[in-house]
Amino acid sequence: MDFDKQKVTYLKNLKNTAPDRSKIGTVDEAIKPLLDAINAHENYYTTSSCAGRIDLFVEPESGKKHEADWLFVSHDKTTKEEILAALRELPEETLWFRMEGAILHVCCRDLDAADHFLKDCKAIGWKHSGITGTSPRIMVEAITSERIDVPIAKDNELFVDLKFLAYLVKEANKKLKKTRVKISRLEKAYHM
């Protein structure tokens, strides 16, 4: 299938009100304007995205991502109280406090378009970005650099104190704010 036909198919699915394959079942509100700007461009369309999130991630003993679970997920700022409420029942597996930056998967018409998009992303601060595929589709994966990964519990026991937990929440909220600025800058670069 050629680029234009693929784009029509993906955009139809994106506008469809049926749930998508993500855990929340829909596109994150904070990234929709950026997706619209990219998808309006003749050389690009988005296949998946995340606006960044703060979560409590239960790492499965198997290490298999599809077996993972979350005690808490927010695509917006959060509070220490929300995190504490989610920590009422701790898992036996390792529990991570995480903040993950925004991520985009963008299909590009050709390598020149991919190179152009990649240069724009890196100039705006989407530092962890690259061309991840060239056959059958040319794909750019763009990820902002904001991130926190800290193990905070195991064997049903929290091993960080409340002061450190409050610090993690504060830092995660700051990083999420930086991610939102980068989303906005990339949107402005592609707004027609």
VOSE-914324 format. One line per field, with one value per residue: residue number from 0; residue in one letter; chain; z, y, x of N, C-alpha, C, O in turn. Coordinates in steps of 0.05 Angstrom, whole numbers, plus 32768, in hexadecimal, padded with zeros to 4 digits. Atoms other than C-alpha are relative to their C-alpha. Example, Ala and Ser with C-alpha at 12.3 -4.5 7.8 and 13.67 -1.06 7.14 Angstrom:
REM residues 2
kolti <- (0/1)
lumba <- (A/S)
milo <- (A/A)
n.z <- (8000/7FFF)
n.y <- (7FE8/7FE8)
n.x <- (8012/7FF0)
ca.z <- (809C/808F)
ca.y <- (7FA6/7FEB)
ca.x <- (80F6/8111)
c.z <- (8000/800E)
c.y <- (8018/8016)
c.x <- (8012/7FF1)
o.z <- (800D/8012)
o.y <- (8018/802C)
o.x <- (8027/7FFB)
***
This chain:
REM residues 192
kolti <- (0/1/2/3/4/5/6/7/8/9/10/11/12/13/14/15/16/17/18/19/20/21/22/23/24/25/26/27/28/29/30/31/32/33/34/35/36/37/38/39/40/41/42/43/44/45/46/47/48/49/50/51/52/53/54/55/56/57/58/59/60/61/62/63/64/65/66/67/68/69/70/71/72/73/74/75/76/77/78/79/80/81/82/83/84/85/86/87/88/89/90/91/92/93/94/95/96/97/98/99/100/101/102/103/104/105/106/107/108/109/110/111/112/113/114/115/116/117/118/119/120/121/122/123/124/125/126/127/128/129/130/131/132/133/134/135/136/137/138/139/140/141/142/143/144/145/146/147/148/149/150/151/152/153/154/155/156/157/158/159/160/161/162/163/164/165/166/167/168/169/170/171/172/173/174/175/176/177/178/179/180/181/182/183/184/185/186/187/188/189/190/191)
lumba <- (M/D/F/D/K/Q/K/V/T/Y/L/K/N/L/K/N/T/A/P/D/R/S/K/I/G/T/V/D/E/A/I/K/P/L/L/D/A/I/N/A/H/E/N/Y/Y/T/T/S/S/C/A/G/R/I/D/L/F/V/E/P/E/S/G/K/K/H/E/A/D/W/L/F/V/S/H/D/K/T/T/K/E/E/I/L/A/A/L/R/E/L/P/E/E/T/L/W/F/R/M/E/G/A/I/L/H/V/C/C/R/D/L/D/A/A/D/H/F/L/K/D/C/K/A/I/G/W/K/H/S/G/I/T/G/T/S/P/R/I/M/V/E/A/I/T/S/E/R/I/D/V/P/I/A/K/D/N/E/L/F/V/D/L/K/F/L/A/Y/L/V/K/E/A/N/K/K/L/K/K/T/R/V/K/I/S/R/L/E/K/A/Y/H/M)
milo <- (A/A/A/A/A/A/A/A/A/A/A/A/A/A/A/A/A/A/A/A/A/A/A/A/A/A/A/A/A/A/A/A/A/A/A/A/A/A/A/A/A/A/A/A/A/A/A/A/A/A/A/A/A/A/A/A/A/A/A/A/A/A/A/A/A/A/A/A/A/A/A/A/A/A/A/A/A/A/A/A/A/A/A/A/A/A/A/A/A/A/A/A/A/A/A/A/A/A/A/A/A/A/A/A/A/A/A/A/A/A/A/A/A/A/A/A/A/A/A/A/A/A/A/A/A/A/A/A/A/A/A/A/A/A/A/A/A/A/A/A/A/A/A/A/A/A/A/A/A/A/A/A/A/A/A/A/A/A/A/A/A/A/A/A/A/A/A/A/A/A/A/A/A/A/A/A/A/A/A/A/A/A/A/A/A/A/A/A/A/A/A/A)
n.z <- (8000/8002/7FEA/7FFE/7FF7/7FE4/7FF0/7FFF/7FEE/7FE4/7FF7/7FFB/7FE6/7FEB/7FFC/7FF8/7FE4/7FF2/7FEF/800D/7FF2/7FE8/7FE7/7FFA/8015/8012/8004/7FEA/8008/8001/8019/8018/8013/800F/8014/8015/8010/8010/8013/8015/8012/8014/7FFF/7FE7/7FF0/7FE7/7FFC/7FE3/7FF1/7FE3/7FF8/7FE8/7FE9/7FE6/7FF9/7FEE/8012/7FF4/8012/7FFC/7FFB/801A/8011/8019/7FFF/8002/7FE6/7FED/7FF6/7FF4/7FE9/8004/8019/8005/8016/7FF6/7FE6/7FEB/7FE5/7FEE/7FF5/8014/8000/7FE7/8002/8011/7FF3/7FE9/8002/800F/800D/7FFA/8015/7FFE/8007/8009/8004/8019/8011/801C/8012/8017/8016/8019/8017/8017/801A/8012/801C/800B/7FED/7FFD/7FEC/7FE5/7FF7/7FFA/7FE7/7FEB/7FFA/7FF1/7FE5/7FF0/7FFB/7FEC/7FE7/8000/8004/8004/8018/8017/8015/7FF6/8015/801C/8011/8018/7FFB/7FF5/7FE7/7FED/7FE4/7FF3/7FE3/7FF1/7FEF/7FE3/7FF7/7FE5/7FFB/7FE5/7FF2/7FE5/7FEF/8008/7FEB/7FF1/7FED/800A/7FF4/8001/7FED/800C/8009/801B/8012/8007/8013/801A/800C/8008/8017/8016/800A/800E/8019/8011/800A/8015/8016/800D/8010/8019/8011/800B/8013/8018/800C/800E/8017/8015/8004/801B)
n.y <- (7FE8/7FE8/7FED/7FF1/8012/8007/7FE8/7FFF/8015/7FF9/7FE8/8009/800E/7FEB/7FF0/8012/7FFD/8019/7FFE/8009/8016/7FF8/8007/7FEE/8004/7FE9/7FEE/7FEC/7FE5/7FEC/8003/7FFE/7FEA/8007/8015/7FF3/7FF1/8013/800E/7FED/7FFE/8015/8014/800E/8007/800D/801A/8003/7FE9/7FFD/7FE5/8001/8009/8007/8019/8014/8017/801A/8010/801D/8011/800B/7FEB/7FFD/7FE7/8005/8009/7FEB/7FF3/7FE5/7FF9/7FE4/7FF3/7FE6/7FF1/7FE5/7FFE/8010/7FF7/8015/800E/8014/8016/800F/800F/8017/8011/800D/801D/8003/801A/800F/7FF9/7FE5/7FEA/7FE9/7FE5/7FF8/7FEB/8005/7FE9/8005/8011/8000/8010/7FF1/800B/7FEA/8006/8009/7FFB/7FE3/7FF6/800B/7FF0/7FE5/8002/8007/7FE8/7FEE/800B/7FFD/7FE4/7FF7/800D/801C/800A/801D/8004/800B/800F/801B/8013/7FF6/8012/7FF5/7FE4/7FF0/7FF8/7FF1/8001/7FE8/8002/7FEB/800A/8000/801B/8009/801C/8006/8015/7FF5/8015/801C/8013/7FF3/7FEC/7FE7/7FFB/7FE4/7FF1/7FED/7FE8/8006/8004/7FE5/7FF5/800D/7FF4/7FE5/8002/800C/7FEA/7FED/800C/8001/7FE5/7FFD/8011/7FF2/7FEA/800B/8007/7FE7/7FF6/8011/7FFA/7FE7/8004/800E/7FF4/7FF4)
n.x <- (8011/7FEF/8001/801A/8015/7FFA/8007/801D/8009/7FF9/800F/801B/7FFF/7FFB/8019/8015/8005/7FFB/7FE8/7FE8/7FF4/7FF2/800E/8017/8014/8004/7FE9/7FFE/800A/7FEA/7FF0/8011/7FFA/7FE8/8007/800F/7FED/7FEF/8010/8009/7FE9/8001/7FEA/7FFF/8017/7FF8/800C/8005/7FF5/8006/7FF9/7FF0/8010/7FF5/800D/7FF5/7FFE/7FFA/7FEF/8005/7FE8/7FF8/7FF4/8010/800F/801D/800A/7FFC/8018/7FFC/8011/8008/7FF6/800B/7FF4/8000/7FF2/800C/7FFA/7FF6/8017/8009/7FEC/8004/8019/7FFB/7FED/800C/7FFA/7FE7/7FFC/7FE8/7FEC/7FF3/8012/7FF0/800C/7FF5/800A/7FF7/8005/8012/7FF6/800F/7FF7/8009/7FF9/7FF7/8003/7FE7/7FEA/7FFC/8015/7FF8/7FE9/8009/800F/7FED/7FF1/8012/8004/7FE8/7FFB/8013/7FFA/8008/7FE5/7FFE/8010/7FF2/800E/8000/8007/8001/800E/800D/8006/7FEB/800C/7FF0/8009/7FF7/8005/7FF3/7FEB/8008/8005/7FF9/8005/7FF6/800E/8009/800B/7FFE/800A/8015/7FF4/7FF6/7FE6/7FF9/8011/8014/7FF2/7FF5/8017/8009/7FEC/8004/8018/7FF9/7FEE/800F/8012/7FEF/7FF8/8018/8004/7FEC/800A/8016/7FF4/7FF4/8017/800A/7FEC/8001/801A/7FFD/7FEF/800F/801B/8002)
ca.z <- (8000/7FEE/801F/800F/8017/8058/8071/8061/8087/80C5/80C8/80C2/80FD/8125/811B/812A/816E/817D/81B3/819C/81B4/81EC/8235/823A/81F9/81D9/81BF/81F7/81F5/8200/81BF/8191/8175/8163/8141/811A/8103/80ED/80CC/80A4/8083/8041/8052/8096/80C0/8108/811B/8167/819D/81E7/8205/823E/8280/82C9/82E0/8313/82EA/8302/82E2/82D5/82EC/82A4/8289/8252/8244/8232/8279/829A/82C4/82DF/8324/830C/82C9/82BC/827D/82A6/82E4/8322/836E/83A6/83C1/837F/8380/83C9/83BB/8384/83B3/83E5/83CB/83B6/8386/8392/8350/8349/8347/8321/8326/82DF/82B6/826B/8238/81F9/81C0/8178/813F/80FD/80B9/8084/8039/802A/804B/803C/8062/809B/809F/809F/80D7/80FF/80FB/8112/814D/8164/815D/818A/81BF/81AC/81B7/81B8/8170/8132/80F3/810B/80CB/8080/8066/8059/8079/8089/80D3/8103/814E/8174/81C0/81EE/821F/8261/828A/82D1/82E2/832C/834E/838D/83A6/83A4/83CB/83E1/8403/83F3/83FB/83EF/8422/8417/8410/83D5/83B7/83BA/8398/8360/8354/8352/8321/82F6/82F1/82DC/82A6/828D/8286/825C/8231/8224/820D/81DB/81C2/81B7/8194/8164/8157/8144/8115/80EF/80F6/80B1)
ca.y <- (8000/8045/807E/80A5/8068/8055/809D/809C/805A/8072/80B5/8093/8066/80A3/80C8/808A/808E/8045/803A/8035/8001/802A/801B/805A/8049/808E/80C1/80EE/8132/8158/813D/8142/8187/816E/8130/815C/8189/814F/812A/8168/8166/8141/811C/8100/80DB/80C2/807A/807D/80B0/80C0/8106/80F0/80D3/80C7/8080/804A/800F/7FC7/7FA2/7F5A/7F24/7F0A/7F4D/7F49/7F8D/7F71/7F54/7F96/7FBC/8002/8016/805E/8083/80CD/80F4/8134/814F/8127/8130/810A/80FA/80D8/80AF/809B/8086/8058/803B/801F/7FD8/7FCB/7F93/7F5C/7F6F/7FAB/7FEB/8026/8070/8089/80C7/80BC/80F3/80F9/80C7/80C9/8097/80BC/809B/80C4/80C7/80BD/80C1/810C/8119/80EC/8111/8154/813E/8120/8160/818A/815B/815D/81A9/81B1/8181/813D/8122/80D7/80D3/80AD/8089/8045/8025/802C/7FF0/7FE9/802D/8065/8072/80A7/809A/80DC/80DD/8117/8110/811A/80DA/80BF/8075/8064/8022/8033/7FF1/7FA5/7F6A/7F94/7FC7/8010/801F/806A/809D/80CF/8109/80E7/80D3/811C/8130/80FD/8119/8160/814E/8124/815F/818D/815D/8153/819E/819F/8167/8190/81CC/819F/8184/81CB/81E0/81A5/81B4/81FC/81E4/81BA/81E5/81F9)
ca.x <- (8000/801C/8027/7FE7/7FBA/7FDC/7FD2/7F88/7F80/7FA6/7F83/7F40/7F52/7F6B/7F29/7F00/7EDF/7EEE/7F23/7F6B/7F9D/7FBB/7FAB/7F80/7F5D/7F61/7F93/7FAE/7F8C/7FCE/7FEC/7FAF/7FC0/8006/7FEA/7FBA/7FF3/801F/7FE6/7FD2/8017/801A/805A/8047/8015/8017/800D/8013/8022/8024/8024/8050/803A/8047/803B/8046/805D/805B/8095/8081/80B2/80B2/80CA/8095/8076/8032/802D/803D/800A/8002/7FEA/7FE3/7FE8/7FDE/7FEA/7FE4/8007/7FFB/7FFF/8021/7FDC/7FC7/8007/7FFD/7FB6/7FCF/8003/7FD1/7FDC/8024/8036/8069/808B/80B9/8090/80AE/809C/80A4/809D/80A1/80A6/807C/8084/806F/8072/806E/806B/808F/8085/80CF/8114/811A/80D9/80F1/8133/8110/80E0/8118/8141/8105/80F9/8141/8145/8108/8122/8106/814C/813E/8126/8139/8124/810E/80F7/80FE/80D8/809F/8093/80C3/80B7/80D3/80CE/80D3/80DA/80E6/8120/80F9/80F9/80F9/80FF/8105/80F5/80CC/80B0/80B8/809B/8060/808E/809A/80E4/80E4/80CC/8094/80C4/80E7/80A4/808E/80CF/80C3/807D/8097/80CE/809F/806E/80A7/80BE/8077/8071/80B2/8095/8056/8081/80A5/8062/804A/808B/8087/803D/804F/8085/8052/8013/7FFC)
c.z <- (8000/8018/8004/8009/801D/8012/8004/8015/801D/800A/8005/801B/8017/8006/8009/801E/800F/8010/7FF0/8012/8019/8019/8007/7FEB/7FED/7FFD/8017/7FF6/7FFC/7FE6/7FE7/7FED/7FF0/7FEB/7FE8/7FED/7FEE/7FEA/7FE9/7FEB/7FEC/8002/8019/800A/8019/8003/801D/800E/801D/8007/8018/8017/8019/8008/8016/7FF1/800F/7FEC/8004/8003/7FE5/7FEF/7FE7/8003/8000/801A/8015/8009/800B/8018/7FFC/7FE5/7FFE/7FE9/8006/801A/8015/801C/8010/800B/7FEC/7FFF/8019/8000/7FEF/800D/8018/8000/7FEE/7FF5/800B/7FEC/8005/7FF6/7FFA/8000/7FE6/7FF5/7FE5/7FEF/7FE9/7FEC/7FE8/7FED/7FE8/7FE7/7FED/7FE3/7FF4/8014/8003/8014/801C/800B/8009/801B/8017/8009/8010/801D/8011/8007/8016/801B/8003/7FFB/7FFA/7FE8/7FEA/7FEC/8008/7FEC/7FE5/7FEE/8011/8003/800B/8019/8011/801C/800D/801D/800D/8015/801E/8009/801D/8002/801B/800C/801C/8012/7FF4/8018/8013/8014/7FF1/800C/7FFA/8014/7FF2/7FF6/7FE4/7FEC/7FF7/7FED/7FE4/7FF2/7FF6/7FE7/7FE7/7FF4/7FF0/7FE4/7FED/7FF4/7FE9/7FE7/7FF1/7FEF/7FE6/7FED/7FF2/7FEB/7FE6/7FF1/7FF0/7FE7/7FE9/7FFC/7FE6/8001)
c.y <- (8019/8013/800D/7FEE/7FF8/8018/8002/7FEC/8007/8017/7FF9/7FF2/8014/800F/7FEE/8002/7FE6/8002/7FF7/7FEB/8007/7FF8/8013/7FFF/8017/800F/8014/801C/8014/7FFE/8002/8017/7FFB/7FEB/800D/800F/7FEE/7FF2/8011/8003/7FEA/7FEA/7FEF/7FF7/7FF1/7FE5/7FFA/8017/7FFD/801C/8002/7FF9/7FFC/7FE7/7FF1/7FE6/7FE7/7FF0/7FE2/7FF0/7FF6/8014/8006/8018/7FFC/7FF6/8015/800C/801B/8002/801C/8009/801B/800D/801E/8001/7FF0/800C/7FE8/7FF0/7FEB/7FE8/7FEF/7FEF/7FE7/7FEB/7FF1/7FE2/7FFD/7FE4/7FF2/8007/801B/8015/8018/8019/8009/8019/7FFB/8017/7FF7/7FEE/8001/7FEB/800D/7FF2/8016/7FF6/7FF4/8007/801E/800C/7FF6/8010/801C/8000/7FFB/8019/8014/7FF6/8005/801E/800B/7FF2/7FE3/7FF0/7FE2/7FF8/7FF4/7FF3/7FE3/7FEB/800C/7FED/7FF0/801D/800E/800D/800F/7FFC/8018/7FFF/8018/7FF4/7FFF/7FE3/7FFD/7FE2/7FF9/7FE9/800A/7FEA/7FE4/7FEF/800E/8015/8018/8005/801C/800F/8014/8019/7FFB/7FFC/801C/800E/7FF4/800C/801C/8001/7FF5/8015/8015/7FF5/7FFD/801B/8006/7FF1/800F/8018/7FF5/7FF7/8019/800C/7FF0/8005/801A/7FFE/7FF3/800A/800E/8017)
c.x <- (8012/7FFA/7FE5/7FE9/8003/7FF7/7FE2/7FF6/8006/7FF0/7FE3/7FFE/8004/7FE7/7FE9/7FFD/8004/801A/8019/800E/800F/7FF0/7FE9/7FEB/7FFB/801B/8001/7FF9/8017/8010/7FEF/8006/801A/7FFA/7FF1/8012/8011/7FEF/7FF5/8016/7FFF/8015/8000/7FE5/8009/7FF3/7FFB/800D/7FF9/8009/8013/7FEE/8010/7FF2/800E/7FFE/8008/800F/7FFB/801A/800A/8010/7FF1/7FEE/7FE2/7FF4/8002/7FE5/8008/7FEE/7FF4/800B/7FF1/800F/8001/8011/7FF1/8008/800B/7FE9/7FF5/8012/7FFC/7FE7/8004/8012/7FF4/8005/8018/8003/8019/8016/800C/7FEC/8012/7FEF/800E/7FF3/800C/7FF8/7FEE/800E/7FEE/800B/7FF3/8009/8005/7FFF/801A/8016/8006/7FED/8007/8017/7FF8/7FF1/8012/8011/7FEF/7FFC/8018/8005/7FEE/8004/7FF6/8019/8002/7FEF/8011/7FEE/8001/7FF8/8000/7FF1/7FEC/7FF9/8018/7FF4/8015/7FF3/800C/7FF8/800E/8013/7FF8/7FF9/8008/7FF8/800C/7FF0/7FF9/7FF5/8005/7FF7/7FED/800A/800A/801C/800B/7FEE/7FEE/800C/800B/7FE9/7FF5/8013/7FFD/7FE8/8006/8011/7FF2/7FEE/8010/8008/7FE8/7FFA/8014/7FF7/7FEA/800A/800B/7FEA/7FF6/8013/7FFF/7FE6/8003/8011/7FF1/7FE3/7FFF/7FEC)
o.z <- (800E/8027/8019/8018/802C/8027/801A/8025/802E/8021/8017/802A/802D/801D/8013/802D/8028/8008/7FDF/8025/8026/8018/8012/7FF0/7FDB/800C/801F/7FE1/7FE9/7FE0/7FD1/7FD5/7FD9/7FD4/7FD1/7FD5/7FD7/7FD3/7FD4/7FD5/7FF3/7FF6/801C/8002/8018/7FFA/8024/8004/8025/7FFE/8021/8017/8018/8008/801C/7FED/801D/7FD8/801A/7FF7/7FE2/7FDD/7FD7/8015/800E/801E/802C/7FFB/8011/8017/8007/7FDF/8001/7FE9/7FF5/8024/8013/801D/8009/800F/7FF5/7FFD/8017/800A/7FF6/8005/8028/8015/7FD6/8001/8017/7FF3/8016/7FE0/800A/7FF6/7FE4/7FFA/7FE2/7FF1/7FE7/7FEA/7FEB/7FEB/7FE5/7FE3/7FEB/7FDD/7FE5/8029/8019/8025/802F/8023/801D/802C/802D/8021/8023/802F/8028/801D/8024/802F/8019/7FE5/7FEB/7FEB/7FE9/7FF1/800A/7FF1/7FE2/7FD6/8026/7FEF/8019/8018/8013/801F/800E/8024/8008/801C/802E/7FFC/8026/7FFA/801D/800E/802A/802A/7FDC/802F/802B/8028/7FDE/8025/7FFA/801A/7FDA/7FE2/7FD3/7FD5/7FE0/7FDA/7FD0/7FDA/7FE0/7FD4/7FD1/7FDB/7FDC/7FD0/7FD5/7FDC/7FD4/7FD0/7FD8/7FDA/7FD1/7FD5/7FDA/7FD6/7FD0/7FD8/7FD9/7FD3/7FD2/7FEC/7FE0/7FEC)
o.y <- (801A/8010/800D/7FF7/7FF7/8014/8007/7FF2/8004/8017/8004/7FF7/8011/8016/7FF9/8006/7FE5/8011/7FE5/7FE2/7FF6/7FF1/800A/8008/8014/800A/801E/8024/8024/8010/8002/8012/8002/7FEE/8006/800F/7FF4/7FF0/8007/800D/7FD3/7FD5/7FDE/8002/7FE3/7FE0/7FEA/8024/7FEE/8025/8018/7FFE/7FF9/7FE5/7FF6/7FDA/7FE7/7FE8/7FD8/7FF8/7FF2/800D/8017/8019/800A/7FF6/8010/8009/8020/7FFB/8022/8004/801C/800D/802F/7FEC/7FEC/801F/7FD1/7FD8/7FD6/7FD1/7FD6/7FD9/7FD2/7FD4/7FE5/7FD6/8002/7FD0/7FFE/8008/802A/8012/8020/8019/800A/801E/7FF9/8021/7FE0/7FED/8002/7FE8/800F/7FEE/802A/7FDF/7FE1/8013/8026/801C/8005/8017/8026/8011/8007/801D/8021/8006/800E/8024/801E/7FFA/7FD8/7FE5/7FDA/7FEB/7FF9/7FEF/7FD8/7FD3/8024/7FF4/7FE5/802A/8002/801D/8008/7FFF/801B/7FFA/801E/7FDC/7FF3/7FD5/8009/7FDB/7FF8/7FEB/8015/7FF0/7FE1/7FF8/800B/801B/8016/8004/8021/8006/8019/8025/800C/8004/801F/801C/8003/8012/8023/8010/7FFF/8017/801F/8004/8000/801D/8011/7FFA/800F/801E/8002/7FF9/8019/8015/7FFC/8005/801C/800B/7FF7/8000/801F/8024)
o.x <- (8026/7FE7/7FD9/7FD8/7FF0/7FEB/7FD9/7FE4/7FF5/7FE7/7FD6/7FEB/7FF8/7FE2/7FD5/8010/8002/802C/8018/8002/801B/7FD9/7FD5/7FD4/7FEB/802E/7FEC/8001/8016/801F/7FFA/8007/801B/8004/7FF6/800F/8015/7FF8/7FED/8011/7FFB/8011/8013/7FD0/801E/7FDC/7FEA/801F/7FE8/801F/8019/7FD6/8029/7FD9/8026/7FE9/801D/8005/8000/802E/8022/801E/7FFA/7FDD/7FD4/7FDB/7FFA/7FD0/801F/7FD6/7FDF/8023/7FD9/8027/8007/8019/7FD9/8017/8007/7FEB/7FEC/8009/7FFC/7FE7/7FF9/8013/8003/8009/8017/7FFB/802A/802E/8002/7FE1/8023/7FD8/8026/7FDB/8024/7FE1/7FE5/8027/7FD5/8024/7FDB/8021/7FF6/8003/8019/8011/800E/7FF4/8004/8017/8002/7FF6/800F/8015/7FF9/7FFD/8016/800F/7FF5/7FF9/7FF6/801D/8014/7FDA/8029/7FD6/8017/7FFB/7FF9/7FED/7FF5/7FF3/8028/7FE2/802C/7FDB/8025/7FE1/8025/8010/8007/7FEA/801C/7FE2/8025/7FD8/800A/7FF1/8009/7FF9/7FEE/7FFC/801A/801E/8023/7FD8/7FF1/8003/8009/7FEC/7FEE/800A/7FFE/7FE9/7FFE/800C/7FF6/7FEB/8006/8006/7FEB/7FF2/800C/7FFA/7FE9/7FFF/8008/7FED/7FF1/800A/8000/7FE5/7FFA/800C/7FF8/7FD4/8010/7FE7)
***
